[in-house]
Amino acid sequence: MAHRMCRTQSAMSILRKRLNEFDDALNAEEIDLINFKRLCFHGIPDEGGLRPLCWKLLLNYLPSTRASWSETLTQRFIKLLLYDFSFQFITNVINDLIVTPGEANSNGERVDVTLHDHPLNLNPDSKWQTYFKDNEVLLQIDKDVRRLCPDISFFQQGTDYPRKEIVNASGQRRLHHRVQHTVLRSANVERKGLGVTKIAVSVRKATEDYAPLAEGGEAHWEVLERILFLYAKLNPGQGYVQGMNEIVGPIYHAFACDPDQTWREHAEADTFFCFTNLMSEIRDFFIKSLDEAEFGINSMMSKLTTQVKANDPEVWMRLNQQELCPQYYSFRWLTLLLSQEFPLPDVMRIWDSLFADENRFSFLIHICCAMILLLRDQLLVGDFATNVKLLQNFPSVDIQIVLSKAAALAGKSLNSPQ
């Protein structure tokens, strides 16, 4: 018992020291980004609401000069101006970009546009064509955000800061109202003896765990739907690609759970801009024409294979003999930054190190290589089917073990900042 209490006190002492180090780093007038990133690389404490603020710095959303975003009275207006700009920007752009053909004019009268534009118009400039294309994108986004992190209830819950101009509009401005879900109907013919034939019609519909909230309320997944749709509209060259929901989800979760109410109130705007910054770095992963580029997904998988070969030739040979290509498992690992391989708390811990590392995508490869090497014993005895299943469903493991192994491969240490 005494030994256990001693270990607990030691852990608390280490935690207090870590919190003090972060406080000192963040309270400096000019944040030393090199030292700050070293701290974050070893993990951002869950206590104190540090992660949302640290991620905003690591993703280049906030500048290193604290005077630009300080909550002190003399500088508070700068942060509020940033918030107001972000909120107004998102609100105005959404209002401008959502196209509803045949909608009413300012006098409440419906506008007849059939003489110049109609649903069968093939002109690329047609509002109807834009509407239909938007709905295709929105349908995919709607499906993806509804099934985000099904093991936790957070995204089904209502946000404390719904957009009143949207949730109090009788559903007319809710994006998911534009999505028409397909219902599969089937009929069974039943005949009893010589009686009349009976046709029993049944309706099958997928269960919606992420159901919309009542008028006046807005679930977190609806906020993400709006962020992703806006991103797709503002980036037509890239648009929306499946998997982006897995990237924006952890960022929004961190910001929406910020204990600081002032920051939490603007989680949507902050998430949009941080997500945009991150996507500017990993956009090559989501553009098929760039698969062979230096930072394209094929190049990343090739680097992973090379690193596995250099660190464990026997494992590499085993996978090569079984023709177990990295596309079978590492495509998802790399594209989604491991967001589907681990529980959300572990993903956020991984991203602490990933965002803080100067060569964050090189470190991503180190993490993936560490995952493979940690399965060495199973891979060397497993057949093709067993190994594919093992790699596609990475077993539960202490994430610190994975990160320590990855840091060792990168020539670093997670025990103390270098």
N, C-alpha and C positions, 0 to 999 in steps of 0.2 A: 504494500500500500504506500509506504513512504517513498519507494523507488518510483511508483507511478506518479505521485504528487510532484516529485522532483522533476520528472520528465515534462509534466504539464507546465510547471513554473518556467522551465527552460524554454519550452515552445512559446509561452506567452512573452517571455523576455525577448526572444528573437523577433516575434511579431511586432512588439512595441518598437524595437530598433528599426525594423523595416518601415513601419509607419512614420517614424521620425525622419528617416532618410528621404522618404517621398515628400513629406511636408517641407523639409528644408529645400529640396530641389524645386518644388512647385511654388514656393513662396519667394524665390529669388526674383529680383526685378527683371533680369535677363536669364532665362532658363538655359543652363548648360546642357544642350541637347545630347552631347556625347555621353556625359555622365547619366543623364536622365534615361537614355535608351539602354544603358547598361543595367540600370535598376529595373526597368520594365522587362528586359530580356529574361531576368530571373523570376518573373512572375509578379503581377500586380495584386496586392492584397484585396480580398473581397470586402474587407471592412473599410469604413470611411468613405465609401462612394468614390474611390479613386479611379476605377477603371474607365468610366465614361469620359472624365476629363483627360486622362492619359491618352486614350484612343483618339480624342479630337486633336491632340498635339501630334501624335504619331502619324495620323493620316493627313497632316498638313491643313487641318481645318482652322486651328488656332495658331497664331504666331508665337514664337518663343518669347517675345516681349510681353511680359505680364500686364504692363500698363494698357495694352490694347484690349484686354478682356477682364480686367480686375473688377471685383465686386465692391471695391471701395467707392465711397460716395463721389469722389472727384472723377473717377473713370467709368462709373456705372453706365453713363449714357452711351458709351461706345458699344458695350455689349448689347444693350437694349436696341440700339440702332441696327446692329447686326441681326438680332432676332427679328425685329420688325421687318427688315428688308427680306429676310428669308421667308417669313410667313406670307408677306404680301406678294412676293415673287411667285411662290408656289400656288397661292390662291388665284392670282390673276392669270397665270399660265394655264391652270386647269380650266378656268372659265373660258379662256380663249380657244383651247384645244379640243374640248369635247364638242363634237359636231352632231347636231340632231336635225337632220333634214326635215323640212316641212314644219319647223317649230313656229310658235307664235311670235309676232313682232312686238314692239314696245307697247302697242295699243291693245294687245291681247287677241288680235285677229290672226288667224292662221294664214300663212303666206303660201299661195299656190305657185309652186316652182316647176310644175310638170311640163310647162311649155319649154323651159330651158334645161331642166334637170329632172331626172326620174330614175327609179331603181334599176332600169335596164340600160342606163347610159354608160357606155364603155369609155368615155373620156376620162383620162387620168385625173383631170381637174374637177371631176364631178364630186359634189359633196356626198352623194350616195356611195360612190366608190370608196371614198375615204372612210365613211361610216362602216361599210362592210369589212374593210381591211382592219380598222380599229377593233371591230368586234371579234375578229379572228384572234388578234393579239390578246385582247381582254379575256377571251374565253380561256386561253392557256394560262394567263396570269391568275385568273380566278380559281382555276383548278389547283394550281401550284400553291398559292398562299393558304388555301383551305386545308391542305394536308401538311403544313409546315410544323415540324416538331410535334408529332402526335402524342409523344410520351409526356408532354407537359400541357397544362391547361391555359398557360399565359395568353397565347394568341387568340383563344376563344373568348377571353374576358374583355370587358369594355374598358376603353381608355378613359381617363379622367378628364381629357381635354378633346372631346369630339369637335369637329368642325360644324358649328351651329348652322352656317349657311347651307350645309349639305344634309345634315341629319334632320333638320326641321323643314325640309322641302317636300314632304309627303313621298319621299323615296325617289323623286324625279332626278336628283343629281347623284344618287348612289350608283357607283360604277357597276356593281354586281347586278343591278336591275336591268342592265343592258344585255346580260348574258342569259340566253334561253337554254335551260338544261334539257337534254334529250331524255325522253321517257320511252322505255321499251314496253310495248304492249304485246301480249300473247293470248291466244284463245285455245281452250281445250274443248274438244267435242265429247260430250258425255251422253250415253244412251243407256237407259234402264229398261230391259225387257222389250216390249213392243210399244213402249210409250213414246212421247214426243222427244225428239233430239234436243238436248240442252247445250248451249254454248256458254261456257264459263270464261269470262274475260278477266284476266289478271294484269296488274300493273306492277312492274319491277322498277325500282328507282334506288339509286345509290343513297346510302344513309349519309346525311350531311351533319357531321359533328360540329363543323364550323358554321353554324347557322347565323344569319344576320340578327342583330339585336333590334329591339323595338324602336319605334320612332323616338328620336331624341338621343339614342345611344349609338355608339360606334365601337365595334370590336377592333382589337389590335390588327387582326388580319386584313380588315378593311383599309386601315391606314397604309399597310404595306402594299395593298393592291393599288392604291392611289399613287404611292411613290414609284412603283415599278412601271405603271402605265405612263406617268409623266416622264420618267427616264426614257422609255421607249419612244415617246413622241418627240422628245428633244434630241434623240440620237437615232435618226432614221437610217443612218448607214449601218448601224449595228442592230438597233431594235431590241426586242426582248428575246432572250434565249433561255430555255429551261435550265434551271440551276441557279439563276440569278436570285431567286427567292431564298436559296440556301445561303447566299452571301449577305443579303441585306438583313435577314432575320436576326442573327446574333448582334449585329450593330444596333438595330432598333431595340432589341431586348435590353441591351446594356444602357442605352440612353433613356428608355422609357421607365427603367427601374432606378434611375438616379435619385438618391435621397434628397437632393437639392431641388426643391419645387420649381425654382426659377429656370433651371436647366431642363427639368423634366417636362415642363409645359411646352417647350419647343423641340421635343424629341423628334417630331416628324421632319421639320426643316433641317435640323442637325443631321439626321440620318440620311436625308436625301443628298446633302452636299458631301458628307463623308463617304457614302456609297459611290457617288460620282467620282470622287478622288481615287478611291480604291479601284474602281472599274477602269480608270484611265491607265492603271498599271497592269491589270490582268486582262485587258480587253482582247489580247491576242488569243487567249484560251477559248474565247467564245465566238471567234470569227473563223469559219472553216477555211477561207482562202489564205489565212495566215498560219495554218497548221505547221507548215515547214519553215516558218520564220525563226529567227534566233530564239525568241521567247514564245514560239508557238507550242502547242501541246505535244506534237510529235517530237520536237527537239527536247522538251522537258522529259518526256518518257525515255528518250535515248540517253540523256544524261543520267537518269536514275539507273538504267540498266548498266551503264558504264561504272557507276559508283558501286553497285552491288558486286560486279565482277572484280573490282579493285579491292574490296574489303572482305569478300568471301567467295572465292572462285568456285568452291564446291557447291554452294547454293546456286550461284549463277549457272553452273553447268547443269544442275538438276532441272532448273526451270527451262533452260535452253533445250535439253534433251526431251522434255515433255512438251515442247513447243507451247509453253505457257507464256504467251506474249503479254507485255505490260499493258496493252490495251484492254485486257480482260479485267484488270483491277485498278491500275494506277491512273487511268484516264479520269475516273471519278475523284480519286484522291487529290490529284493536282488541280483539276478544273474547279472543284468546290472547296479547295483549301481544307480538306479533311472534315468538312462540316457535317458529313453524313456518316462518318466512321466512328464518332465518339459522342457521348452525351453532351448536351449543351455546355455545362460547366467546364468540361474538359476541352471543348472546342475553344471556349473563351480563353482558357489558360494557354492553349497552343497559339492562339492569335496574339497574345501578349508578346511572346517571343518572336513570332513571325513579323509583326508590325515593327518591333523594336530593332530587328536586325538590319544592318545596312544593306546586306545582300539577301533580302527576305525570301526571294524565290530560290536562291541557292540553299538557304536553310530549310525551305520546304522540301527540297529533294533529300536533304540530310535526314529529315524526319521520316519521310517515306522509306528511305533505305534502312533506317533504324527499325521500322516496323517489320520489314522483311527479315532482317537479321535476327530479331527477337523470336521469330517463328522458325528458326533454323532447324531445330530438332524435328519438328512436325513436317516441315517441307522435305527433308531428306528421306523420310520414310513413307510419305503420302503419295498416292497415285495422282494422275492428272485431275480427276474429278474432285478428289479430296482437297487438293491444294488450291484449286480454283475457288471452291466453297470457302476455304479457310481465309484466303486473301480478300475475297469479296465480302466476307462477314468477319471483320477483324475481332478477335476475342477481347473480352473485357480485361483491362490491364491498368495498373497505376500509371497515369499519364506522365508522372514525373520520371518513371523508368524510361519511357520512350524518349522524352525530351533530353534526359541525361545522356542517353546513348547517341542521340542526334548531335548534341553539343560536342561529345567526344569525337565524333566523325568530322565535325567542323573545326576541331582543334580548340574548343572552348570548354568552359566549365560552368555548371549551373550552381555550384556551391558558393562561389563568391565572385563579385564583379571583378573583371580584369582591368 
